[in-house]
C-alpha cells in the first residue's frame, strides 16, 4: 500500500497552460456552440417572461389568501 502512495506522489504535475491558450480554447468552444437565431431568442425570452408573470401571480394569490386567513383566525 505504501508503494502505491509513493507512486502517486512522485507523478509530476501537468504543465501549466498560459492564459492566452486558455482564452484561445474558450474562443474555440464558443465557436462550436449552437447559438439561437434572433427569432428563437425573442420567443424564448417571451416564454421566460410569461412563466415569471404566471408564477408571480400564483405566489401573490397564495400570499393574499394566507394573509386573509391569518387575519381571520388571529384577528
Secondary structure, 3 states (H helix, E strand, C coil): CHHHHHHHHHCCCCCCCCHHHHHHHHHHHHHHCCCCCHHHHHHHHHHHHHHHHHHHHHHHHHHHHHHHHHHHHHC
